[in-house]
């Protein structure tokens, strides 16, 4: 079991590195710098690391037309509930 968890962590870390490299390449293509590059990298990395649970919860939040604190609260509960299943 410990080996399986270890392998999953390594795979997750590798995907994060790949996502960061891919995002950096895309930022370079767009010739972004400074705050624009930081903002792009943050969003790109978050999008690359999104899980199916996050996507499903985000779609539900959009259907319910949630925004701001209500959306954040809904997303947090939705993702936690999905992970518990």
C-alpha positions as CSV (number, residue, x, y, z in Angstrom):
1,X,0.0,0.0,0.0
2,X,2.8,2.4,0.9
3,X,4.5,1.7,-2.5
4,X,1.2,2.4,-4.3
5,X,0.8,5.8,-2.5
6,X,4.5,6.5,-3.2
7,X,4.0,5.8,-6.9
8,X,0.9,8.0,-7.0
9,X,2.8,10.9,-5.4
10,X,5.7,10.5,-7.9
11,X,3.2,10.5,-10.8
12,X,1.5,13.6,-9.5
13,X,4.8,15.4,-9.0
14,X,5.9,14.5,-12.5
15,X,2.6,15.8,-14.0
16,X,3.1,19.1,-12.1
17,X,6.6,19.5,-13.5
18,X,5.3,18.7,-17.0
19,X,2.4,21.2,-16.6
20,X,4.8,23.9,-15.4
21,X,7.1,23.3,-18.4
22,X,4.2,23.3,-20.8
23,X,2.8,26.5,-19.3
24,X,6.2,28.2,-19.4
25,X,6.6,27.3,-23.1
26,X,3.1,28.7,-23.8
27,X,3.9,31.9,-21.9
28,X,7.1,32.3,-23.9
29,X,5.1,31.8,-27.1
30,X,2.8,34.6,-26.1
31,X,5.8,36.7,-25.1
32,X,4.4,37.4,-21.6
33,X,6.4,39.0,-18.9
34,X,6.0,40.4,-15.4
35,X,2.5,40.3,-13.8
36,X,0.9,39.0,-17.0
37,X,3.2,36.0,-17.1
38,X,2.7,35.4,-13.3
39,X,-1.1,35.5,-13.7
40,X,-1.0,33.2,-16.8
41,X,1.3,30.7,-15.1
42,X,-0.9,30.5,-12.0
43,X,-4.0,29.9,-14.1
44,X,-2.4,27.6,-16.5
45,X,-0.9,25.4,-13.8
46,X,-4.2,25.3,-11.9
47,X,-6.0,24.3,-15.1
48,X,-3.4,21.6,-15.8
49,X,-3.8,20.1,-12.4
50,X,-7.6,20.2,-12.4
51,X,-9.2,16.9,-11.5
52,X,-12.4,15.4,-12.9
53,X,-14.1,16.2,-9.6
54,X,-13.1,19.8,-9.9
55,X,-14.5,20.0,-13.5
56,X,-17.8,18.4,-12.5
57,X,-18.2,20.7,-9.5
58,X,-17.3,23.8,-11.6
59,X,-19.9,22.8,-14.2
60,X,-22.5,22.4,-11.4
61,X,-21.5,25.8,-9.9
62,X,-21.9,27.4,-13.3
63,X,-25.3,25.9,-13.8
64,X,-26.4,27.2,-10.4
65,X,-24.9,30.6,-11.4
66,X,-22.8,30.8,-8.2
67,X,-20.0,33.4,-7.8
68,X,-17.7,34.7,-5.2
69,X,-17.8,33.3,-1.7
70,X,-20.9,31.1,-2.5
71,X,-19.0,29.5,-5.4
72,X,-15.9,29.0,-3.3
73,X,-17.9,27.4,-0.5
74,X,-19.8,25.2,-2.9
75,X,-16.6,24.1,-4.7
76,X,-14.8,23.2,-1.5
77,X,-17.8,21.1,-0.2
78,X,-18.4,19.5,-3.6
79,X,-14.7,18.4,-4.1
80,X,-14.5,17.1,-0.6
81,X,-17.7,15.1,-1.1
82,X,-16.5,13.7,-4.4
83,X,-13.1,12.7,-2.8
84,X,-15.0,10.9,0.0
85,X,-16.8,8.7,-2.4
